[in-house]
Amino acid sequence: MREFSRGLGLFDSTMVVVGAMIGSGIFIVPAEMARHIGSAGWLLVAWGIAGVLTIAGALCYGELSAMMPQAGGMYVYLREAYSPLWGFLYGWTLFSVIETGTIAAVAVAFARFSGVLWPLISEDRYLVGPIRLSSHYALSLSTAQLLAIAVIAALTFGNTLGLRYGKLIQNVFTVAKTGALGSLIVLGILLGRNAGALRANFGAAWHAHGVDSLGGGLTAVTMSGLLVAICLSQTGSLFSADSWHNIAFAAGEVKRPERNVTLAMVIGATVVIALYVLANVAYLVTLPLEAIQHAPADRVGTAMLRAIFPEIGTTVMAAAIMVSTFGTINALTLTGARVYYAMARQRLFFPFAGKLNSASVPASSLALQGFWAACLVLPRTYDTATQAWGNLYSNLLEYVISAALIFYLLTVAGVFRLRITRPDAPRPYRTIGYPVVPALYIVMASAILAVLFAYRPATTWPGLLIVLFGVPIYVLIGWAGRGGEAQITESEAADTPTTAAMPSGKIGEQ
């Protein structure tokens, strides 16, 4: 009988949270956010709102993770709070798009910035040119795509060797990337600060200018337009701060999970949000808002370093992002596979994914995740109007941002539901500020969702369709005798999530 080994301490768990959160987004998304909002003051407010949501979510998830400290995270919470169907729909979306698509996106980001150092690596240098599937879609293999796939394969393999290898990679690269982001902030504030940027950005910090249309002629120059702009901008800030809860996926390998998972989420999220706000301060004291809005390829971090170090700024930024993205891929690879393992243990995923190898890690689940993420690197999109090539995963991730927010909202609402339906369940930690904190999260997330559905229907509704496509799959699994509560045998009950707190030690595989 093989068992998970609880080899992640509080520091290791916090490094997973920080490593999963900090990727390449903080160096890029401020450009689009600035185009929506159009003022330095409100840009910082938007990041503050993202921080409040993220930390409030971590405080709420902490109660659920303390009640159910085993592998699976949100899949477990949604299943226990509502039904196996809701847990499955999250797990299905996580595997099909959210986790694997993010791994693919971050791997290609790693490859793109590698191209700054080694020009041979490029999305335009093809080993296999685009093979048209339709007027808008194709398959290709460029040197950048090949490197992205190689990185996914290498980190997937490294994590199959055992938790200690994945943990070592994570700790080293998270410390490195945190140091790199901290150095960027210090350089911007101390060396980059200049009177021109300060005057342009903070002379009229709350006055919008140079803004994009939000649709229907609405812009951030009016109060209603500003509120819409802040809500729309959250797709960038929340995506950059996403994956703060991923450590809960691997709770079965965390020491004292009823305590450390919660602390890791709250500490990690707080550290990252503080760094993100300070990074935006560094951008704003170095670059006029117009330069942020129109940074080449939206690379605000690169633009800032080039303003400070014209000769080497681009190279230094590329190296920093390579370190950052490499650590992010490892964190996502390590944690995501544990969800599919938990689903397989309950007959809601491929049975072979529910096995641990001799190193006590779900190697089959890791391999399947890595394979699908690599597959998502290959498809390309083609814009006939601009004649530009894009990537399919970019579209998919854009589609599911709103759907992911729905799952977050439901999970936080699960705190209320479980307080009512299972009032006597052991709760080693209770949400600080209950009921105000979870209620605040629900209200703020609902407002953002309402704006997204009203002003970005082309990207929100397809995301719901991806989620809903999981319903017939769930039904088919049930018909095949592999899913549903009734099919879980007594011998598998030990792997079935319960709201009773698990003792420290190991979770056994039947």
Disulfide bonds with the S-S distance in Angstrom:
none
